Amino acid sequence: LKAAEERGKTETLKRIEEAQPPFNIRYENGMRITSRDKRHELQIAPEVYTQFSAFPEDTDADGNFLIRRARVSLQGRLFGDWTYRLTLEGTGDKVLSSTTYLGWEKFKGFRIRVGQNLAPFGGEANSSRFNLFFLERSMIGDRLRESVSRGVFVFSDPHPAIHLRASVTNGNGTNDDDNNEKDFSFRVAGKPFQASRWHPRWPIEVAGNVSIGRQPHNASGGQTRLVLRDNRLAVFDAATEGLRTRFGGDLSYNKEYREKGLPFSALAEFIYEKQEREGPILGTGNADLVRHGYSVQAGYLLMGEWKKNGLEAAARYDSIDV
């Protein structure tokens, strides 16, 4: 009788399991659809950023209300080892103007993505917009960054305290078909107190970045130039096209409030860029274009939890020389 009872329970549990749907649906940072074996997942995450500006009456500026960004991300996992992301932009001039890739991420020590992704350069630039202190990035984070480009991206975490990132990209930013020139970027980040008893009180991350390429990222660095085309002298106003080298470093404390119980978070960063100029340039000669700057920003969590129901006070000071 006992054996028959156990068989009955087993059959009942089996029928209940078979009656379950092949996937689970829940809400966690967007809608998540996960297969029962957890090998397949789809996350649908809409994002809307609004901005309101107001100025005193005696200033020569008008207040406004803007929808700064509106996008929908479809991301997840296939067959356990493959990852994907498709981001549809609603405010730009191109629909696929943000992160879109296919990745193979079976091992934590070596992961690879192919497509359109954020180049590994800069502490602020490699932070999600959800984790920024302010809606807009700092001046160096906006003007001297690698941005989203198309290419191959490699990630490696050989040790819990060491993170390596590298990429080979088109060097022209998003949605650009000219891949004749390439950019090479590399970032290494380390947590010196990760394995020590000091880490809970000193969650520090130190990182270095380097990038080399010939394609410009920002036309604001360009100068009007004279070029010879079809045996005629023409004026060409665009960004310079010589070799560009960029390096920088960043230091963060309690990045993104990852350590519970520590209400303070901070980030300091500097970037230096040197751009060669090729061809005759009107006005300033052929001198190399040098741009550099730094940024220091911090936040204090006044109440609640980070990214849930928290209230944060933040401050930033940045400087750039272009």
Beta strands, then each sheet from edge to edge (+ up, - down):
strand 1: 23-27
strand 2: 31-35
strand 3: 41-53
strand 4: 64-78
strand 5: 82-89
strand 6: 100-107
strand 7: 110-118
strand 8: 148-159
strand 9: 162-169
strand 10: 183-190
strand 11: 204-213
strand 12: 223-229
strand 13: 232-238
strand 14: 244-253
strand 15: 264-275
strand 16: 289-303
strand 17: 311-321
sheet 1: 1+ 2- 3+ 4- 5+ 6- 7+ 8- 9+ 10- 11+ 14- 15+ 16- 17+
sheet 2: 12+ 13-
end
